[in-house]
Amino acid sequence: MRIERLISMVMILLQKELVSTKELAAIFQVTPRTILRDVEALSLANIPVYTQRGRNGGVGLLPNYKVDKKLLTAQDISNLLTALSSVQQLITSPELSATITKIQAMEQEKSPESLSIQFSKWQGQTEIKKLAEKINQAVTQHRLIEFSYYDRLGVATQRIIEPYHLAYLSDRWYIEGFATKRQDFRTFRLSRMTNVVLLTETFTPRPFSSQILPPAHQSFQPIFFAITLQAQQLIRDILVERFGEAKMTAVNQDEFLIELTIPKSEASFRFLMSLGKRAKIIKSDPLFLTEFRQYLAAVSSLY
């Protein structure tokens, strides 16, 4: 949109003394003639923009206008860039890229980065990210989505929804939408969606309120158990990242004890299995330990 381009252009000119029309045209993927028309539009809007001819010429702003970039401090801009850059690792859109470009242009001086954020590059995560970007396009364009969906029992059904809200929670992507067949709002996990197609048919948005985090009285409340693990230092980082180190006690140079409170669920059993021979449950409720043994036996029976 032109208004977005004009705002972005002002932000860039606040950072640089002069920018050639060719460079601006390349940034916004328009022609140099379009950039000159934008300069005229900014001038009519009382923005003190000017052009300078010649080999080293370009478009610039009068110095007295640059005070406006002080509305945000250098720390404010750094914090915004850090947050937006981490979001961009999860999902990319033209709107988000344009916003980051604007804020980067407001940086008053280049300083070394003090924080880097990088997400793991599992193939599945890459595919889910692309799917999230595809669905985000449907959300912004109000286009219906058709897909096959596998529920938690592995049963597949065909769905058509009006997509409203894309959410990233606890390393998982979700889409909230209005299911046309069931005539009600539903939440779907992207990793359970296959054969996703953006239909050409559009919809008029309905009144919508996100329910991705339902009230406590509506959500499933698992049964929690306290257990104590004796673990090797080799997996200390895994347990610290998940549970913290407040309840850790050193046993010797190579091992430690950690007290955990975890739900009795398959996810907990899978996590304990992932620790392999590096950790052992030395104290727990008999019911938890019995069900964990049964789960291990069921897995072992597959092989």
PyMOL commands that set and color helices and strands:
alter all, ss='L'
color gray80, all
select helices_A, chain A and resi 2-15+21-28+32-44+63-71+74-90+94-105+123-141+190-192+233-243+266-274+276-278+286-300
alter helices_A, ss='H'
color red, helices_A
select strands_A, chain A and resi 49-52+58-61+143-150+156-169+172-179+184-189+193-202+224-232+248-250+255-263+279-283
alter strands_A, ss='S'
color yellow, strands_A
deselect
rebuild
show_as cartoon
